[in-house]
C-alpha cells in the first residue's frame, strides 16, 4: 500500500503501450490490473464495454494505490473505437484459434513494442474478458498475437496476472539492472590489499601454532587458503570478523600454554 491519500504519484513514462481490457467482467480485476500496470511502468488503460459499467468503487479498493491509472481510464463501446488512434495492436491469446497471424512470446512482444514506441508509434496491448478471452473478431483487429509459453498442462492466469507478465517484460526490455549483485550494505567488497593483510595475519598464527609445520605441504596449504577467500567476494566487515577470530584463537592458545607452565 502507498499510504497516501489519492494513491501513488504515478503517471505516464515515455511512449508506453495502451492496455486495452475488452469486456472486463469484475471491478476487482480492473483494479488489480491497474496495480500490475503500475509495477511495469504502464499507465494508459482503456476499457471496452465493461460489464458493470464504469467507474466502479471496488476497482479502487483493489488497486493498492494505482488510483491515477483508474482515474485516467477511458471507456469505449467497441474494440474498433478503442484502437482507432493506434498504429499497432498486439493481442494476448492463451488458446489456439483458427486464425493466421504472427505469434510472439511475452518477451518477444515486449521487444517489438519497444522498437515501435522508440520510433514514436502508438501501440496497444489487448486482453480479453476473464471467462473466455478474446474472440476471433477481437483478434482480427490485432497485428500479432502474444502467447505465454507456460506449463502446457496448466495455463490458467487471471486478468491481472496476464497483464503483469507483459508489464514486467515491457519494463525489463529497457532495464539495465545487472542480473546478479552482492548486497554489502554498509561495508564493501574487500580489496586485494585488505585480503593480503588478513592472509599475513592468518599465516603467521598458523605458523606459530604449528599447523603449517609440514614444509613440503606448506605452500599448497597456503594457496588453498588464499583460493578459499578469493573464490567469493569477501567483504571488509567479514575480514574484520575473521581477524578477530584468529586473534582470539591465538590468545586462547597462549593462555592455555601459560596455564600449563
Rosetta blueprint (number, residue, H / E / L):
1 X L
2 X L
3 X L
4 X L
5 X L
6 X L
7 X L
8 X L
9 X L
10 X L
11 X L
12 X L
13 X L
14 X L
15 X L
16 X L
17 X L
18 X E
19 X E
20 X E
21 X E
22 X E
23 X L
24 X L
25 X L
26 X L
27 X H
28 X H
29 X H
30 X H
31 X H
32 X H
33 X H
34 X H
35 X H
36 X H
37 X H
38 X H
39 X H
40 X L
41 X L
42 X L
43 X L
44 X L
45 X E
46 X E
47 X E
48 X E
49 X L
50 X L
51 X L
52 X L
53 X L
54 X L
55 X L
56 X L
57 X H
58 X H
59 X H
60 X H
61 X H
62 X L
63 X L
64 X L
65 X L
66 X L
67 X H
68 X H
69 X H
70 X H
71 X H
72 X H
73 X L
74 X E
75 X E
76 X E
77 X L
78 X L
79 X H
80 X H
81 X H
82 X H
83 X H
84 X L
85 X L
86 X L
87 X L
88 X E
89 X E
90 X E
91 X E
92 X E
93 X L
94 X L
95 X L
96 X L
97 X L
98 X L
99 X L
100 X L
101 X L
102 X E
103 X E
104 X E
105 X L
106 X H
107 X H
108 X H
109 X H
110 X H
111 X H
112 X H
113 X H
114 X H
115 X H
116 X H
117 X H
118 X H
119 X L
120 X L
121 X L
122 X L
123 X E
124 X E
125 X E
126 X E
127 X E
128 X L
129 X L
130 X L
131 X L
132 X L
133 X L
134 X L
135 X L
136 X H
137 X H
138 X H
139 X H
140 X L
141 X L
142 X L
143 X L
144 X E
145 X E
146 X E
147 X L
148 X L
149 X L
150 X L
151 X L
152 X L
153 X L
154 X L
155 X L
156 X L
157 X L
158 X L
159 X H
160 X H
161 X H
162 X H
163 X H
164 X H
165 X H
166 X H
167 X H
168 X H
169 X H
170 X H
171 X H
172 X H
173 X L
174 X L
175 X L
176 X L
177 X L
178 X L
179 X L
180 X L
181 X L
182 X L
183 X L
184 X L
185 X L
186 X L
187 X L
188 X L
189 X E
190 X L
191 X L
192 X H
193 X H
194 X H
195 X H
196 X H
197 X H
198 X H
199 X H
200 X H
201 X H
202 X H
203 X H
204 X H
205 X H
206 X H
207 X H
208 X H
209 X H
210 X L
211 X L
212 X L
213 X L
214 X L
215 X H
216 X H
217 X H
218 X H
219 X H
220 X H
221 X H
222 X H
223 X H
224 X H
225 X H
226 X H
227 X H
228 X H
229 X H
230 X H
231 X H
232 X L
233 X L
234 X L
235 X E
236 X H
237 X H
238 X H
239 X H
240 X H
241 X H
242 X H
243 X H
244 X H
245 X H
246 X H
247 X H
248 X H
249 X H
250 X H
251 X H
252 X H
253 X H
254 X H
255 X H
256 X H
257 X H
258 X H
259 X H
260 X H
261 X L
